[in-house]
Amino acid sequence: MAHPGFFQRQASARRNTGLLVALFLAAVVIITLLVCLVGYLVTRSEYTGLAFADWLLSRHGLYTAIAVVALIGIGSLIRWADLSGGGERVAKMVGARAIDPATRDTDERRLRNIVEEMSIASGISVPELYVMDHETGINAFVAGYTPGEAVMVVTHGALTQLTRDELQGVVGHEFSHVLNGDMRLNVRLIAILAGILMIGQIGAFLLRASFHRSHVSSHSSRDRRGQAVFGW
């Protein structure tokens, strides 16, 4: 028989999924607008009286927006290809260790018993279990494209600090993601996040390059002044 809060957690996970998708889409829109605003401020001159809204609809604004969205798309596709290995690839990406089904560790054995109970209650196969040994915080997640090849990753903190009932609640919450089909969506959101981070990485690279050029230019101008003073 399923845990009393099992279906409540499933409904909560479904609501949170919709909110998460909306937040990711909003992040893409906001980042695109912010980059466009930077482009507007950089290219604006005293001879250009266009307001930002008008500039955004101009050729330069549209090209800038398309370039930002394209970069996010490229970064997302690269990460999507990297995650083609499914849940196992995600687990290894975060440095998790697979738990031996025949483990004799008390905490790992307790987790496996809870997961097996939840699998029977929900009617799906037992996911492969992983633990993040160096993570002391309390957290867990499931990853994969289908319930049959799902993996469940828990932190060392969740494994050692929670009581059996508390750990059962965490596992039940993660099973609700499996049953609700959130895992495939989570992988897609990871890919989108990689695309968003790519914009930040490009921005950081451009700032470092700009700082380096200004530093080199400053040294060159000082050298030229020194040569002029000493007649070299």
Phi and psi in degrees as a GROMACS rama.xvg file:
@    title "Ramachandran Plot"
@    xaxis  label "Phi"
@    yaxis  label "Psi"
@TYPE xy
-69.5986  151.837  ALA-2
-57.9408  141.131  HIS-3
-52.6465  -36.312  PRO-4
-93.0662  9.37932  GLY-5
-60.7797  -52.9569  PHE-6
-72.7695  -27.9093  PHE-7
-65.1125  -41.3422  GLN-8
-65.7992  -35.5231  ARG-9
-64.1628  -43.7926  GLN-10
-65.2445  -38.9434  ALA-11
-65.0702  -40.923  SER-12
-63.3868  -36.4353  ALA-13
-65.3825  -41.3153  ARG-14
-66.8295  -42.6187  ARG-15
-65.2582  -31.3848  ASN-16
-62.6879  -45.9361  THR-17
-61.365  -40.7733  GLY-18
-65.1628  -40.2447  LEU-19
-63.9217  -42.1867  LEU-20
-62.1965  -44.2691  VAL-21
-61.8233  -40.5055  ALA-22
-66.4086  -39.546  LEU-23
-65.7678  -42.7955  PHE-24
-64.0129  -40.3401  LEU-25
-63.2222  -38.0641  ALA-26
-62.8309  -41.0458  ALA-27
-63.5005  -43.9656  VAL-28
-64.1239  -45.6832  VAL-29
-64.3481  -43.5721  ILE-30
-63.2537  -40.9356  ILE-31
-61.5385  -43.7965  THR-32
-66.0451  -39.0037  LEU-33
-65.8131  -41.918  LEU-34
-65.4176  -39.7844  VAL-35
-62.8094  -38.1716  CYS-36
-63.4952  -41.4143  LEU-37
-62.333  -44.2351  VAL-38
-61.8119  -37.5727  GLY-39
-64.5747  -44.7261  TYR-40
-68.0797  -34.5764  LEU-41
-72.1699  -40.283  VAL-42
-90.0647  -9.96055  THR-43
-69.1537  140.273  ARG-44
-132.311  172.685  SER-45
-67.6718  -15.1328  GLU-46
-92.9953  -6.58371  TYR-47
-107.695  114.6  THR-48
-103.663  16.4877  GLY-49
-69.1803  136.492  LEU-50
-73.6684  163.029  ALA-51
-59.702  -41.6331  PHE-52
-61.2174  -39.73  ALA-53
-70.9206  -40.1097  ASP-54
-62.8398  -36.6112  TRP-55
-62.0968  -31.4393  LEU-56
-90.4998  -2.93583  LEU-57
-80.9017  176.864  SER-58
-60.7043  -44.5017  ARG-59
-63.8997  -41.9534  HIS-60
-65.2357  -43.4632  GLY-61
-65.7474  -40.9321  LEU-62
-63.4387  -40.1506  TYR-63
-63.8391  -46.0659  THR-64
-62.872  -42.1362  ALA-65
-64.1547  -39.9714  ILE-66
-64.1568  -40.869  ALA-67
-64.2052  -47.9836  VAL-68
-62.9684  -38.223  VAL-69
-64.8803  -41.1935  ALA-70
-64.6187  -41.7166  LEU-71
-61.8977  -41.0038  ILE-72
-63.6977  -41.5999  GLY-73
-65.0381  -46.3694  ILE-74
-60.611  -38.518  GLY-75
-67.1972  -41.194  SER-76
-65.2689  -38.1493  LEU-77
-62.8235  -45.6246  ILE-78
-67.4679  -36.7104  ARG-79
-60.2802  -42.626  TRP-80
-65.4004  -37.2939  ALA-81
-66.3976  -30.198  ASP-82
-93.2597  12.3324  LEU-83
-64.2024  -16.9814  SER-84
-74.7258  -3.62155  GLY-85
81.9974  -152.925  GLY-86
-62.0769  -36.1897  GLY-87
-62.0013  -39.1833  GLU-88
-64.8465  -40.6169  ARG-89
-64.0956  -42.6167  VAL-90
-62.0085  -43.0247  ALA-91
-69.7854  -30.2878  LYS-92
-64.2584  -32.3987  MET-93
-94.6237  7.8278  VAL-94
76.5224  27.6105  GLY-95
-83.1433  153.315  ALA-96
-108.625  135.11  ARG-97
-70.3059  138.064  ALA-98
-90.143  124.955  ILE-99
-63.7808  128.258  ASP-100
-56.2385  -25.7968  PRO-101
-100.7  23.3207  ALA-102
-58.5827  147.425  THR-103
-107.654  0.316129  ARG-104
-66.0411  132.3  ASP-105
-61.1749  -47.0108  THR-106
-66.6044  -41.5214  ASP-107
-67.6626  -37.4211  GLU-108
-65.5025  -39.6377  ARG-109
-63.1781  -43.832  ARG-110
-60.637  -45.0282  LEU-111
-63.3255  -39.45  ARG-112
-62.7074  -42.7328  ASN-113
-64.4475  -43.6778  ILE-114
-64.3284  -40.168  VAL-115
-65.0502  -38.9236  GLU-116
-62.6816  -44.2024  GLU-117
-66.5315  -33.9268  MET-118
-65.0002  -41.7159  SER-119
-64.9928  -42.4581  ILE-120
-66.2343  -36.2478  ALA-121
-93.1513  -15.3515  SER-122
80.0656  23.383  GLY-123
-120.382  162.711  ILE-124
-69.3323  157.532  SER-125
-71.0193  121.787  VAL-126
-71.9223  154.747  PRO-127
-69.6993  137.789  GLU-128
-104.569  139.791  LEU-129
-133.008  153.749  TYR-130
-131.438  138.926  VAL-131
-93.0402  96.83  MET-132
-62.6182  -30.773  ASP-133
-99.8934  8.51674  HIS-134
-102.859  111.241  GLU-135
-87.8097  -13.2334  THR-136
-69.9118  163.541  GLY-137
-97.095  112.726  ILE-138
-162.335  165.67  ASN-139
-163.635  156.152  ALA-140
-157.203  159.93  PHE-141
-116.615  150.863  VAL-142
-146.196  153.077  ALA-143
143.035  167.811  GLY-144
-96.3506  -26.4964  TYR-145
-137.331  155.301  THR-146
-57.6084  -30.3302  PRO-147
-69.3555  -24.5019  GLY-148
-119.058  24.9268  GLU-149
-72.9912  151.624  ALA-150
-124.848  149.901  VAL-151
-118.863  128.302  MET-152
-115.124  128.128  VAL-153
-123.13  151.792  VAL-154
-82.9563  160.837  THR-155
-62.525  -33.8026  HIS-156
-64.0123  -42.8202  GLY-157
-64.9114  -35.6346  ALA-158
-70.6295  -34.0362  LEU-159
-105.916  -22.1684  THR-160
-98.9494  -20.4521  GLN-161
-90.033  148.115  LEU-162
-74.3642  172.56  THR-163
-62.0879  -43.1775  ARG-164
-64.4854  -39.6362  ASP-165
-66.8779  -42.6244  GLU-166
-65.7486  -35.3554  LEU-167
-64.1325  -37.6205  GLN-168
-64.5663  -40.5979  GLY-169
-63.9668  -46.1551  VAL-170
-62.7808  -40.9462  VAL-171
-61.5781  -38.3052  GLY-172
-63.2683  -42.9265  HIS-173
-68.3325  -35.0644  GLU-174
-65.7057  -30.7591  PHE-175
-64.5587  -32.6961  SER-176
-67.1433  -38.4673  HIS-177
-63.9338  -49.3299  VAL-178
-67.7397  -30.1014  LEU-179
-85.3299  -3.98919  ASN-180
75.0991  24.6674  GLY-181
-78.0726  -19.4076  ASP-182
-60.8791  -47.1081  MET-183
-61.191  -39.8864  ARG-184
-64.203  -39.5443  LEU-185
-61.4194  -39.5876  ASN-186
-63.8092  -40.3774  VAL-187
-64.8764  -39.1914  ARG-188
-67.5971  -34.3222  LEU-189
-61.5037  -40.8812  ILE-190
-65.0653  -42.5716  ALA-191
-63.8202  -40.7839  ILE-192
-60.8598  -38.2775  LEU-193
-62.7127  -38.3993  ALA-194
-65.5044  -40.13  GLY-195
-64.1225  -43.4507  ILE-196
-64.7292  -28.4223  LEU-197
-62.5345  -36.4977  MET-198
-62.2502  -44.2935  ILE-199
-63.49  -39.5208  GLY-200
-65.6561  -40.2162  GLN-201
-64.966  -42.2448  ILE-202
-61.503  -42.7316  GLY-203
-63.9818  -39.048  ALA-204
-64.145  -43.1808  PHE-205
-64.7078  -38.767  LEU-206
-64.0885  -43.3588  LEU-207
-64.1171  -40.7355  ARG-208
-64.8735  -40.3831  ALA-209
-65.2232  -42.1485  SER-210
-63.8551  -40.7999  PHE-211
-63.8723  -43.3763  HIS-212
-63.1167  -43.1058  ARG-213
-66.1048  -35.3035  SER-214
-66.8607  -44.2664  HIS-215
-65.1771  -42.1206  VAL-216
-62.7997  -39.4985  SER-217
-64.0077  -42.2632  SER-218
-65.0341  -40.4877  HIS-219
-64.4154  -42.3349  SER-220
-66.1455  -37.142  SER-221
-66.7565  -38.288  ARG-222
-64.0024  -40.8216  ASP-223
-65.3952  -39.1025  ARG-224
-65.059  -38.2229  ARG-225
-66.0579  -39.7508  GLY-226
-64.3474  -37.2093  GLN-227
-68.081  -37.7057  ALA-228
-67.338  -43.8423  VAL-229
-91.5599  1.2317  PHE-230
71.1462  25.8993  GLY-231
